[in-house]
Amino acid sequence: MKISFDYDGVLSTAKGTELALSLIKNNELFIISARHSKDGLLNKADEIGIKHENVYATGSNNDKIRKIQELGIQRHYDNNPKVIEKLGQKGELFKN
C-alpha cells in the first residue's frame, strides 16, 4: 500500500514517527509536505527508512493534494482537517 505522511505536526512528532516505523515493513511510505524545501525532511526520511525519491516539498496544501493524487497514494496522514476533507476516504486525520 502507498501511504504518505505530512511532516509538520505529523512526522515531526514521536507518535507520527512511531506510526511510520510500524507501517514501513509492509508498505511504500512517502513524505508529502506543503513546505517549500526538503531541508529537514530528508533526515526524518533516513531515520524511518523512506527513500529520498519518495520525499516531496510541494509548497502549498493544494499542490500537496495534487501530488497525493498523482502518486496514487492510498492513505495520507495529515493534521490539517481541510486537507483531509479534500482527500476524502484517502485522508486520515492525525491527532498527536
Summary of the structure (lengths in Angstrom):
residues: 96
radius of gyration: 11.6
end to end distance: 23.0
largest distance: 29.7
contacts: 298
relative contact order: 0.24
helix: 51%
strand: 21%
